[in-house]
Each structure stands twice: as structure tokens, then as C-alpha cells.
């Protein structure tokens, strides 16, 4: 059988069916969220460059997460605060690039 032409048999268990149903029920909301997130211009050109809408995106996400009950920390790292880290390029400037941490209690 060719997997490309074989019909999807659907969920195997009741738990899988509940997931399928939940995704189907929230489809419009999920598509709307994806469209909103894609709409933020966060593309950098010529290296790191201008921050564009990075801050607006992070603030939007923080608001969405806060509404969902998350505790939010949104900050812009101070110059040199991560200096020497193997995970951060030495010439990285955090200006205009806030970082978002969300914690959902429980």
C-alpha cells in the first residue's frame, strides 16, 4: 500500500479521539493565533540588525500566557549579563530583544 494514498484510519483509542475532537473544536482559534503570530515582523536582515517587532511579539505572547494563568517574566538582558556564555555569541546585543519566561503553577 502507498502511504500517500492510504486513508488515515483516525484515532485508535478514546483518549486519541478526545484529542482529535479538541483540536477540531479549537481549529479556528488555532488558525487565528498562528496568523497573528506570523503577522509579527521578526525577520532580521544582515545579521542581527534591527529588532523590528520582537518586543511587540513578546508582549503579545506574555499577555496571552498571563490570560491563561501563567506567571510572566519579560525582561531585556543587561549588556554583558551573559558575557562568556558558550550559548551566546560574544557580539550579541540584547537591545530590543526581550526574553520571555512563563510559568504555569501546578
C-alpha positions as CSV (number, residue, x, y, z in Angstrom):
1,X,0.0,0.0,0.0
2,X,1.1,3.5,-0.8
3,X,1.0,5.6,2.4
4,X,0.3,8.7,0.4
5,X,-3.0,7.3,-0.9
6,X,-4.0,5.2,2.1
7,X,-6.8,6.9,4.1
8,X,-6.0,7.9,7.6
9,X,-7.7,5.4,9.9
10,X,-8.2,8.0,12.6
11,X,-7.7,7.6,16.3
12,X,-7.1,4.2,17.9
13,X,-8.3,4.9,21.4
14,X,-10.9,7.0,23.2
15,X,-8.1,9.2,24.5
16,X,-6.9,9.9,21.0
17,X,-10.4,10.6,19.9
18,X,-10.7,13.3,22.6
19,X,-7.5,14.9,21.4
20,X,-8.8,14.8,17.8
21,X,-12.1,16.4,19.0
22,X,-10.3,19.1,21.0
23,X,-8.1,20.0,18.0
24,X,-11.1,20.1,15.7
25,X,-13.1,22.3,18.2
26,X,-10.3,24.8,18.6
27,X,-9.3,24.9,14.9
28,X,-10.5,28.4,14.2
29,X,-8.8,29.7,17.3
30,X,-5.6,27.9,16.5
31,X,-5.5,29.2,12.9
32,X,-6.2,32.7,14.2
33,X,-3.4,32.5,16.7
34,X,-1.0,31.2,14.1
35,X,-2.0,34.0,11.7
36,X,-1.5,36.6,14.4
37,X,2.0,35.3,15.3
38,X,3.1,35.0,11.7
39,X,2.0,38.7,11.3
40,X,4.7,40.0,13.5
41,X,7.8,41.1,11.6
42,X,10.6,39.5,13.5
43,X,12.8,38.7,10.5
44,X,16.3,40.1,10.9
45,X,18.3,41.1,7.8
46,X,22.0,41.4,7.5
47,X,23.0,39.7,10.8
48,X,21.2,40.6,14.0
49,X,20.2,44.0,12.7
50,X,17.1,46.0,13.7
51,X,14.9,44.4,16.3
52,X,11.7,45.0,14.2
53,X,8.6,43.8,16.1
54,X,10.4,41.4,18.5
55,X,9.2,43.4,21.6
56,X,5.6,43.6,20.3
57,X,5.6,39.8,19.7
58,X,7.0,39.0,23.2
59,X,4.5,41.4,24.8
60,X,1.6,39.8,22.9
61,X,2.7,36.3,24.0
62,X,3.1,37.5,27.6
63,X,-0.5,38.8,27.5
64,X,-1.8,35.5,26.1
65,X,0.1,33.5,28.6
66,X,-1.0,35.7,31.5
67,X,-4.6,35.3,30.5
68,X,-4.1,31.6,30.6
69,X,-2.9,31.8,34.2
70,X,0.8,31.9,33.7
71,X,3.2,33.9,35.8
72,X,5.3,36.1,33.5
73,X,8.8,37.5,33.5
74,X,9.6,39.7,30.5
75,X,13.0,41.3,30.5
76,X,15.8,42.6,28.3
77,X,19.1,41.2,29.4
78,X,21.6,43.9,30.5
79,X,24.7,44.3,28.4
80,X,27.3,41.8,29.5
81,X,24.9,39.8,31.7
82,X,25.6,36.7,29.7
83,X,29.1,37.5,28.6
84,X,31.3,34.5,28.4
85,X,28.4,32.0,28.0
86,X,29.0,29.3,25.3
87,X,25.4,29.6,24.3
88,X,25.5,33.3,23.4
89,X,27.7,34.8,20.6
90,X,30.1,37.4,22.0
91,X,28.8,40.2,19.8
92,X,25.2,39.7,20.6
93,X,23.4,42.8,21.6
94,X,20.1,42.3,23.5
95,X,18.8,45.8,22.9
96,X,15.2,45.4,21.5
97,X,15.2,41.6,22.1
98,X,13.3,41.0,25.3
99,X,13.2,37.5,26.7
100,X,10.0,35.8,28.0
101,X,9.7,33.3,30.7
102,X,6.3,31.9,31.6
103,X,5.5,29.6,34.5
104,X,2.1,27.9,34.9
105,X,1.6,27.0,38.5
106,X,0.7,23.5,39.4
